[in-house]
Amino acid sequence: MGAVLGICTAAQLACCCGSAACSLCCAACPSCKNSTSSRIMYAIMMLLGTIVACVMLSPGLQSSLQKVPFCEKGEGDTSLIDAVTKDVKLDCTEVVGYLAVYRLCFAMSLFFFVMALLTIGVKSSKDPRASIQNGFWGLKYLILIAAIIGAFFIPRGQFGQVWMYFGMVGGFLFILIQLVLIIDFAHTWAESWVEKYEESESKVWYCALLFFTFIQYALAITAVVLFYVYYTTTNDCSLHKFFISFNLILCVIISVISILPKVQEYQPRSGLLQASVITLYTMYLTWSAMTNAPDHQCKPDWGSVINGNGPTDTPHSDEPAFDGESIASLVIWFCCVLYSSMRTASNSQASRLTMSDKVLLKDDSSASGDPEAGDGHHVWDNEEDNVAYSWSFFHTMFGLATLYVMMTLTNWFTPNSDLTTLSSNLAAVWVKIVSSWICLSLYVWTLVAPIILSDRVFN
């Protein structure tokens, strides 16, 4: 991330007070499109916010803060403003734990949603609102920091419980949008290859369809076998057995539905390729859910497995640990969330989600000027004619992603102030399992909707 910042955002940082400062950028700074550098800057906002949230949940932070002169241990019912008013000391309980993460993400999501409202309907960088999107970075970061500080003055009261419900709604919306895009990807992929096969009658496309369908089903079946071997090691792992068996049955059902004559009549290009994609993704969600199970006896110790021991040969500790593996998993998870958020706002994805027939977005790879022409601007504007991505939808997705990050870090409907339980909590298990069921249901609906709603046109 630091390398990316150095390449694509050094010039943006020089634009803290407007675009006029761009000419002062270092001549060695590589050229970068305005649409790319802006998205990276917003991504850094979310990255820094996530890091601060993790610090707020880090073990031992509250006891360390008590050594600070202006910080004292509160009773848990004293708000920050009360502490300042009474004894000019900060209540440590207000700046650590899941409530602190709630306040932080409240300010961040509010910032992104306000940006979404301000950029509604922007079609090119000639719009006066373009400077709000692509400039004034110093001011925007200061506003965000001020909003975060202000959020800690919100009285405790019912804030935590109410905001948790908002967070759950936003987090599930983020998951739902990703599921819709995955299903759309499966249909688009299959329809594209089937169309090419029908047009060219080339056996290459036919073999490619068969090959990838076979590979994905083979991977799914292999996953099921490994699940039974490594995640159902004792009689106490009945919940895992249920997850694996039930999702396997559902995957078989959707595969059969995808090739039913009635479905083929209304959707001639529906087939096993789409079903194999959904099946493999369902197995991934099943695995991800089981890895979050708090019962360590039902999860393999991969160190002992790699060393040749059985999955239960090494005793497990009942206490969750936030070790190097957990940190690596957290980094990978955040990168996936960030990529999903940025990708969802792209041209094709935004038009599909909004079901817009008239797409005013242009390809992000196109340019409206030559950065090497000698005009001195290393962050060059490639959106003078049309925006490269939906600005408003981009901020909406970042707002929802912030709520998803918040709920994931704080264990969803069972909020917890201990980051060590991030990879070991039952709430995350059920969120991912329910997500797999929603994904399967949505896919089945895309198959049967043209049959049920025969008076509508489905493209």
N, C-alpha and C positions, 0 to 999 in steps of 0.2 A: 504493500500500500504506500510505503514511503517513496519507493521508486516511481510509482505512478503519479504521486503528488508532485514529485520533482519534475517529471516530464511534462505533465499536462496542466498543472494548476499554478505554477510559479507566476505565470502572467496574470492569471485570475486574481491571485493574492495582491498583485500590484494595482488591481482595479477596486480597491476597498471603497474608494469614494467616488467612483464613476469610471467611465471608459476612457476618459482623457489621460488617466495615469498609465494606460497601457504602453504608451510610447517610451516610458521610462524603464521598460523591462530589459532584462539582460539579453544581449544579442545572441548569446549561446543557447537560449531557451528554445527547444524544438517547437515547431508549429503544431497547433492543436485546434480542432474545430470547437467553436463556441458551444455547440450542443453537447459535445463530449465532456469538455472541461466543467461545464455547469453541473452535469449529472455527477461527476466525480466529487465536486465540492459538496453537493448535498449528501452524497454517500459518506463523505468524511464526517459530516454532521451526525449522521446516524451511528457511524462507527464510534466516534468519541462519546456519544450518549450511551451506547451499549457498554463501552469500557467503564464509564463512570457508574453505570447501574451494577455491573459486576463487582466493582470496588465497594459499593454500598452493601453488597451482600456477602463480601468476603469475610471469612471467619476471623474473629478477634479484632475487627475494626473498632467496635464500640469500646472495648477495653483500652485500645490504644488511644482513642480520642479522649478518654478520661484523664490522660496525662497532660492534655493541652490545657493551659490556664483558664481559657474562657469556656471550657466545656465541663459539664458535670452530669452525673447520672440522674435522669429524671424518673418520675414515677410512671411514665407511659401515658399520662392523661393531661400533660401540660404542653400546650402548643408553643411554637417558637416565639410568637409575639408576646405570649405571657412571660416566657423566660426572659426576654429582653426587657420587658417593662418592669418586672419585679426585681431581678438581681443581676441584670446585664450579663447573664451567663446562658450559654446555649445548651438546650436539652439534647444530650447525645442520642437519645432514642428517636429524635426527629430527623436525623440525617443518616441513619443506617436502617437496614431492614427493608421489608417489602413495601412498607408505606412510603419510604423515601424513593423507592423505584417508581411507585405509583405517581408521586408528585413530579418526578423527573420526566417520565413518559407522558404525563398529562400536558406538560408545557411543550414537549417536542411534538406530540401529535397535534396539539392546537396550532402550533406554528405551521406545520405542513398543511393542515386543513384550511387555514387562512390563506396560505399561498395558493392552494387549489382554487379558492373562491376568487382571488385576485387575478388569476390567469385564465379564467373561463373565456373561451371564444377567441383566444389569441391565435392568429393564423400566420403571422410572420414577425420577424424581428423589427419591422417598421412600426409595429404597434407601440404606443408610448409605454405600455406595461412591460415591454421587453427588458428594460433596464432593471426592473424589479426582479425578473427571473435570472438575468445573466450578469448583474452587477451589484454594486454596494455590498460586497461580501463582508467587509468589516462591520458595517452597520447591521447586517442580518445576523451575524454571529453575536454581536452585542445584544441585539433584541432577544435572541434565543436564550442567552445567558441570563438576561434580566427576567425573562419569563420563568426560567427554572428557579431562580432565587425567589421570585414572587410566589411560586407554587408552594414553597415551604411555609408561607404565611397563611395558607388555607387552614382553618381550624380543623382539628382531627375529626370530631363529630362522627357523621356517617359518611365522610368522604371516601374512606377506604372501601367500604362495602358497595357504595353506589358506583364508584369508578371501576371496581372489579367487574360489575355487570356490563358497563360500557366496554371495558377491555375484552371481555369474553365475546361480545357481539362483534367488535372490530376484528379480533383474532380469528373468529370463525369465518367472517367475511373474507379475510385474506386467504384462509385455507380453501374456501369454496371457490374463489376466483382461480386459484392455482389448479384445483381439480378440473374446473371447466376448461382451462387452457390445455391441460394434459389430454382430456378427452377429445378436444378439438384437434390437437396435434395428431392423435391416433387416427381420427377420421381423415384429416387432410393428407397425411402420409399415405394411407391406403388408397384413397381416391386418386391421388396424383399418380401413383404407380400403376393402378389398374387402368387409368385413362391412357397412360403411355403404352401399356401393353395392348390395349384395344386399338389404339391408333397405328402402332407399328407392327403389331402381331409378332414382335420379337420374343424369342424364347428367353432372352437375357432378363427381361423384366419379369417374366413368369417365374423363372428360377430364383430371381431375387425375392419375390413375394414368398415363395415356398421356403427359401432359406431363412429369412428373418423371422417368419412365423414359427418355423421349427426351432430356431435358436432360442427365441424368447420363451416358448413353451418348455424347452429343455432346461433352461435356466430356472424357470418357475418350479418345475418338478424337482430339480436338484435342490432348490432352496427348501422345499417342503420336507424332503428327506433329511437334510441337515438340521432343520428345525426340530424334527422328532428326535434326532440323535442327541443334539446339544441343549435343547431348551425344554425337554420333558424327561429329565434324568431321574426324578423321584416321583413318588405317588402324590406329593403335594403340589405338583405342577399341573393340576387339572385345568386351571384357567388357560394356560398356554396350549394345552391339548385342544380345548374348546376353540380358541382363536384360530389355530392352524386348521383344524378339521372343518370348522364352519366356513372360513374364508375359502378353503379349497373347494368345498361344495358349491359355494356361490360362484366361484370362477368357472367351474364346470357348467353351471346353469347358464351363465352369460355367454359362454362359448357356444352352447347349443342354440340359444336364442338367436345369436348372430347369423346362423346359417339356416334358420327355419324358412320354409318356402314363402310364408306370408310376409316375413321381414324382407326377404329377397325381392319379392314382388314390388314393394314400395321403395326399397333401397337396394338396387341391383349391385352396388359396389360395396355393400356391407359384407364383411367376412371375418375370417379368423385372425387376420393381421391386427385389426383393431382390438379384438378380444385378447390377443396375446399381449399387446402392450398394456392393457388394463390389468390383466392377470399378473404380469410381472411387477407392475407398480403396486398392486394390492399385496403381493408377497413382500415387497420392500417395506410397506407400511406395517405389515404384520411383524416383520423382523424388528423394525425400529421400535414398535410398541413393546415387544418382549425384552429388548435391551434396556428399556426404562423400568422394568418391573423391580420393585423393591426387594423381592425375595431372591437373594444371591444364590441360593441353592438351585434355582431354576435357570441360571445363566452360566455359560461356560467360562472358565478361566483360560483365556486364550494363551497365556504364557505357558501353562502346563500342557495345553493341547499341542502347541508348537514344539514343545520339548519331548513330545511323544507320550505324555501321560493321558489318562482318561479325563473326561470333562468333570468328573467329581473326585479325582484323586487328591486334589489340593483343597484343603479347607478354606472356606470363604469367611471373610469378616462380615458381621452383620451391620457394621457401621459404614456408611458411605464415605468415600474418600474423593477429594478433589485433587487428582494427581495429574501427571503429564498427559495421560490418555484423555482425561476429562477436558483438559484445556484444548487439546487438539480437536476433540469432537465439537467443542464450543466454537472454535474458529471456523471449522468446516461448515457447521450449521449456520453461522452468521453469514458466511460467504454465499451459501445457497439462498438464504433469505434475501440478501442484497441483490444477487443476480436475478432472482424471481421478480423483485420489486421493479428493477430497472427494465427487465425484458418485457414485463407486462405492459409498460407504457409505450412500447415500440409501435411502429406504424400499423403493422398487420394485426397485432394482438389487441390494440386499443379499438380498431375498427370492428373486430369480431365481437369483443365484449360489449361494445355499445351498439352492435348490429347496424352500423352506419353504412348505407349504400354509397354515399358521397364522401369519399375520403379526400381530405384536403392536405394530407401529409405527404411529404416526399421522402425518398430514400435517404437514409442518414449518410450514406456513402457519397451522395452527390455534393457538389460544391457550387457556390455562387461567387467564385473569385479564386484567384491564384495566390496562395500564401507566399510563394517564392517570387512574386512580382516586384518586390522591393518596397512595398508600402510600409514596412516596419512593424506590422501587427502580427505577432506570433500566435495570438488567440484570434483566429479570423472567423468572421460571421458567415456561416453557411445556411442561414435561415432567413435571408432577405426576401425570398419569394414565398416559401412555405416553411413551417416549422418541421423539424426532423422527427419530433415525437410529440405526443399530446402532453403539454405542460401541466394542465389541470389534472389529468388522470395520473400523471407521474407523481404529483404531490399527494393525491388521494391514496395511491398505493403505498407511498412512504409513510403516510399517516397510519394506514391499516397495518403496515409492517411493524411500525413502532409499537402498536398495541399488541401485535402477535409476539414480538420480542418480550414485552413487558409480562404478558401472561405466561410465556414459556419459562422465563427466569424466576417467576414467583409461584410456579406450580399451579397455574390455572385456578380452579375453583377451591383449592385448598392452599391458600397463600402461605408461603414459608419464607423466612428471612435467612435461610441457610443455603448458600450456593452449592454446597456439597451434595444436596439432594436433587440437583438439576438433572442428572442422568439416572436417578433412582427414585421415582415417585409414581404413585398409582394414577394421579390425575393425567399425566402425560400419556400413560398407557391407554386410557380410555379415549383421550382426544384423538390419538392416532388410529385406534381401532374404529372409532365412529367415523373418522375421515375415510377409512377404507370402505366402510359400508355406504357412505354417501357417494363416494366415487363410483362404486358398482351400481348404485341406484340411478345416478345421473346417466351412466352409460346405457343402462337398460331403457331409460326413458327416451334417449336419443334414437333407440331402435324401434320402440313401440309407439312413439308420439305420432309419426305419420299415419299409422294404422288407426289409432284412436281418434285423432283430429284430422280426419281425411279431407275436410273442407279447407284446410290450410296448406300453403305451399312451404315446404321445407327445403332450403338451399344449403 
